[in-house]
Amino acid sequence: MSDVGTTRQLALGTGRRHRRILPRWVRRLAGPLLLIAVWLMLTATGLVSSRTFPTVPDVWRAGSALVSQGVFLPALGVSARRVAIGLAIGLGSGLVIAVVAGMWGRAEDVVDSGMQVFKAIPTFALVPLLIVWLGIYESPKITLIALATAWPVYFNTFSGIRNIDRRFVEAAHTLGLGRWGIVRHVVVPGSMPGFLVGLRISLTNAWLALVIAEEINATNGLGMLLSDARIAFRLDRIVFVIVVYAALGMLSYALVRLLEERVLVWRPGFEGEQ
């Protein structure tokens, strides 16, 4: 390689290093911080009246009051428990169905068409039926979250299985692997990118479903705080709960990104020009 080419590569590498001084997670906070800055500007300048949308300090004080009164943390714990249980049921069932349909063609003929019908039905339209079938307590809430999280995992994992190169499966047969050996060593790694995409969508759906689920006779949880604030016309508390939902969604997204970085180290993808 010529000296000119070597110098050029060193310069490019130095430029990339300089551009990556800030960790990526810090740069990802720029979007939310920009939204808060716009919020501060609009309310501080009077372009948006505090009577129709509370200021950042008002929301902070409302949240601090809920925490100091011992109301917020128990409500957050109840909501997180509902999401965790519903998500576990939804992810588990969606993953199992996807593996069965992806591995066996006859199972696909039966299962996939039914899942397509299920996907076309708005999950939230099932709320009245869930209340009739399961009552008004915890069961319909968790079921709604499970239904909202099962189909993204199913479709993305199923697609990931069917996109596995057939030559890998044939090589596994040649090496003497049985069906479950193929699932473990070929299907699971090959479908992992699709599963993680489905997990990302499912986490988003879980928090969206929680908002609807906690409208069903909510006696605790974040939904109760939102409902009480709406009845009292406490805009500051309403916005505080909305901000909490947004923060939980961001945290869920960050956890999936971290999981992707750990699990998919063997599959580096294009991350855009820096």
NORDA-V398590 format. One record per backbone hydrogen bond with DSSP energy under -1.0 kcal/mol. CO is the residue of the C=O (numbers start at 1). NH is the residue of the N-H. Records with the same first field share a line. If there is no record, write none. Layout:
BEGIN
CO: NH + NH
END
This chain:
BEGIN
2: 6
3: 7
4: 8
5: 9
6: 10
7: 11
8: 12
9: 13
10: 14
11: 15
12: 16
13: 17
14: 18
15: 19
16: 20
18: 21
23: 27
24: 28
27: 30
29: 33
30: 34
31: 35
32: 36
33: 37
34: 38
35: 39
36: 40
37: 41
38: 42
39: 43
40: 44
41: 45
42: 48
49: 52 + 53
55: 59
56: 60
57: 61
58: 62
59: 63
60: 64
61: 65
62: 66
63: 67
64: 68
65: 69
66: 71 + 72
67: 70
71: 75
72: 76
73: 77
74: 78
75: 79
76: 80
77: 81
78: 82
79: 83
80: 84
81: 85
82: 86
83: 87
84: 88
85: 89
86: 90
87: 91
88: 92
89: 93
90: 94
91: 95
92: 96
93: 97
94: 98
95: 99
96: 100
97: 101
98: 102
99: 103
100: 104
104: 108
105: 109
106: 110
107: 111
108: 112
111: 115
112: 116
113: 117
114: 118
115: 119
116: 120
122: 125
123: 126
124: 127
126: 130
127: 131
128: 132
129: 133
130: 134
131: 135
138: 142
139: 143
140: 144
141: 145
142: 146
143: 147
144: 148
145: 149
146: 150
150: 154
151: 155
152: 156
153: 157
154: 158
155: 159
156: 160
157: 161
158: 162
159: 163
161: 164
165: 168
166: 170
167: 171
168: 172
169: 173
170: 174
171: 175
172: 177
173: 176
178: 182
179: 183
180: 184
181: 185
182: 186 + 187
183: 188
186: 190
187: 191
191: 195
192: 196
193: 197
194: 198
195: 199
196: 200
197: 201
198: 202
199: 203
200: 204
201: 205
202: 206
203: 207
204: 208
205: 209
206: 210
207: 211
208: 212
209: 213
210: 214
212: 215
213: 216
215: 217
221: 225
222: 226
223: 227
224: 228
225: 229
226: 230
227: 231
228: 232
229: 234
233: 235
234: 238
235: 239
236: 240
237: 241
238: 242
239: 243
240: 244
241: 245
242: 246
243: 247
244: 248
245: 249
246: 250
247: 251
248: 252
249: 253
250: 254
251: 255
252: 256
253: 257
254: 258
255: 259
256: 260
257: 261
258: 262
259: 263
260: 264
264: 267
END
